[in-house]
Amino acid sequence: MHRHSRVATDARGVFLGVDAAFTDLFGWAGAQLAGRRIGELVHPDDLKRSLQSWAELMQRPGSSAEPIRIRYRHREGQWVSVDVTCHNALDSRGEVLVDLVDARHEELLLELLAARDQLLGRLGEIASVGVFHADLSGRMRYANPTLEKMTGVAGARSLGEQLAAVTEADRPRFAEAIGRVTKGATPTLHVSSHLGASWRVSLSPLLARTGTVSGVAGYVSGVAGYVSVSADDDPAADLQAPACDPLTGALTRSATLQALADLVTHRPGAEGRTASAIPVRTAVRTPVRHEDAPRTACIVVRLGELERIARTHGPGARDEVLRLAGLRIRDAVRSSDLVGRTGPDELTVLCAGMPDVTAALSVAHAILEQVGQTMILSSGVTVTILPGIGVGWAAHAASQPEEVLARSQAASVESAASDPPEPVLAEAPARPAQRGLARDGAN
């Protein structure tokens, strides 16, 4: 429930008194605010809007201003977002009443949603497969650029419109597969299109907090030389897998290794270009000198408590902790960094363009601080996990992705064994031998 405070001021905005809820929200007691104006607590960026609203209110005795969201300074220095509604009661009571409703929870949710939208957009851009999300009524909620290019349809409102190129002969099979997804199945099928292409479509259910199916996720990849058949397709076919982990939305292990390979071998362009601008899956590998290669940190976050949580609270709690950990990691790192799931209890962050090891360790400590905070699950259960974090360093273009990841994983195991866990820097890799150098003093 949102906390609510009502305070009184005079016509100049000077405090006449504050209630206990105001002290709880902002840390200020009434005696500390005696003779001070409420505007003194307003964030500088919000002050103009606050003053305009106040001036308009003063022209309308007996009226109330439209609610506005304002940040007020807490006694300890941080900013607290509140929804403010002022009431001009100067004629009747000789004061202005100010209602303040705590909006921090809503602000946090908006930030989390924005971060997730950014992550989905970034993953959708680098994925080599088409990805879509539709609700149970068939309305499109998301389609990545790859899918829109494959189907030739952009901005589709329905799944039927997005996949209108599927042949008439294959549409009944596709509809039947969608029906199976609503019952929790994860079917895979091949369909032909009027565009002269054949697609492999993998479908999976998306669950609401109640555990019921709320939507359908699909991964569409092209299949060369495939002829549609009416029987169900072999799920063990050696075809390209989705680039995104369906549980966390992070890159899969193979996609993470591919991204790491591209990051350490791709020569940056103009100054200021970030890793997010690199087409990770399709980057051209231009030979670069070791001293010119971008420096990439590989940070492995090992969530060793997940199995214990699954035994104690069930697999649903384990999955929720993993999703929350992924969101917190995303909040702790830079917008250009890539997040992948490289193991059942392991997430990996790729940080391109790191200036030095100190900067990489700083990111690792930020991750530790975020993930280590107490989590309150949807069931009301409270859990705390202390991850092990290993920091590997790909300093030159000859770095092998598997080796870099393995060193980071070993360091994360060492980190998890420490008490309390602290980020551990992986053992430095051996620099590749340089040709043409004399050995043992020989000429």
Beta strands, then each sheet from edge to edge (+ up, - down):
strand 1: 4-9
strand 2: 15-17
strand 3: 68-73
strand 4: 79-89
strand 5: 95-102
strand 6: 130-135
strand 7: 140-143
strand 8: 188-192
strand 9: 198-207
strand 10: 213-222
strand 11: 296-302
strand 12: 338-343
strand 13: 346-352
strand 14: 375-376
strand 15: 382-383
strand 16: 388-394
strand 17: 424-425
sheet 1: 2+ 1- 5+ 4- 3+
sheet 2: 7+ 6- 10+ 9- 8+
sheet 3: 12+ 13- 11+ 16- 17-
sheet 4: 14+ 15-
end
